[in-house]
Each structure stands twice: as C-alpha cells, then as structure tokens.
C-alpha cells in the first residue's frame, strides 16, 4: 500500500533543505511504500493557505504536522503511527504538531 507525505517548502528556505535530508533519510528505509509530495509554496500558495501553513518547513504525515526540522526518530514514529504498524502505546486520532524551529 502506497502512503503519502506532504512536504511544504520553498527554494529560498535553508531549514527546508535540512528537513528534506531528515525526511529522505527515513523514507529510504520504506522503499516505494512511501511517496512524498513536495509543495513549493512560492509556486502553489493556495495549498499553503488551505493547510494553514505560516512557517517553513512543514511536513505532514497523516495527522502529524512537523514545523521546522524534525528529529529522524520523530518522523519514523509518525510514519509508523500514520500508515501502519501501530504499537500498543501509540496514540490514535488527534493532530500532533511538533515545533522544532531552528534545528539543523
């Protein structure tokens, strides 16, 4: 089953490059099972407005929303919780917003 991640970015965003490196490092472990849709807000401002994007980068995985550069482990947890292999202790439902601004 192919699953999707939305990654909001912009060409001028240095933190976006760092977030993309983290995201790519995690999803390569899943092969073709994970699809990332990269959305440049300069080219598609309507998508940013519809999602309420006020800062960059933003990675949306299911109900999880990462603002800033996320930790690799947090991205892995979000993928596993959003797309399968839920552990007994996982939290289902509800939106998770993780603000990790200024991290590289």
C-alpha positions in Angstrom: 0.0 0.0 0.0 1.5 3.3 -1.0 1.2 6.1 1.5 1.7 9.9 1.2 3.6 12.6 3.0 3.2 16.3 2.1 6.3 18.5 2.5 5.8 22.2 2.2 8.9 24.1 1.2 10.4 27.0 -0.7 13.6 27.3 -2.7 15.0 30.1 -0.5 14.4 28.1 2.7 17.7 26.8 4.3 15.8 24.8 7.0 13.8 23.2 4.3 16.9 21.6 2.9 17.8 20.2 6.3 14.3 18.9 6.8 14.3 17.2 3.4 17.6 15.4 4.3 16.0 14.1 7.5 12.8 13.0 5.7 14.8 11.3 2.9 16.9 9.5 5.4 13.8 8.0 7.0 11.7 7.2 3.9 14.6 5.4 2.1 14.0 2.6 4.7 10.5 2.1 3.4 11.4 1.9 -0.3 8.5 2.6 -2.7 5.9 2.2 0.1 6.2 6.0 1.0 5.5 8.8 -1.5 6.5 12.3 -0.7 4.7 15.2 -2.4 6.9 18.3 -2.2 4.9 21.5 -2.4 6.8 24.8 -3.1 4.6 27.5 -1.6 6.0 30.1 -4.0 4.7 28.1 -6.9 1.5 26.9 -5.1 0.5 29.5 -2.5 -3.1 28.2 -2.4 -2.0 24.9 -1.0 -0.2 26.7 1.8 -3.3 28.8 2.6 -5.6 25.7 2.6 -3.3 23.9 5.1 -2.8 27.0 7.2 1.0 27.0 6.6 2.5 30.0 8.3 6.2 28.9 8.7 8.5 26.6 6.8 9.4 23.8 6.5 6.2 21.8 7.3 6.0 18.0 6.9 2.5 16.5 7.2 2.3 12.7 7.9 -1.2 11.6 8.5 -2.4 13.7 11.4 1.1 14.7 12.4 2.5 18.1 11.5 6.1 18.9 11.9 7.1 22.6 11.7 10.8 23.1 11.5 13.5 20.5 11.2 12.2 17.3 12.8 14.2 14.6 14.5 14.7 11.4 12.5 13.1 9.3 15.3 10.0 11.5 15.4 9.5 11.2 11.7 9.8 7.4 11.9 7.2 7.3 14.8 4.8 9.5 12.8 5.1 7.3 9.7 4.6 4.1 11.7 1.6 5.6 13.6 0.0 7.1 10.5 0.5 4.3 8.0 0.5 1.1 9.9 2.4 -1.0 12.5 0.8 0.9 15.4 2.4 -0.1 18.7 0.3 -0.7 21.7 1.3 2.6 23.3 0.6 4.7 20.2 -1.9 7.5 20.3 -4.5 7.2 17.6 -6.5 10.1 16.3 -6.0 13.8 17.1 -3.5 16.0 15.4 0.1 16.2 16.6 2.0 19.4 16.0 5.7 19.3 16.7 7.5 22.6 16.6 11.3 22.2 16.3 12.3 25.5 15.0 15.9 26.4 14.4 17.2 22.9 14.4 19.5 21.7 11.7 
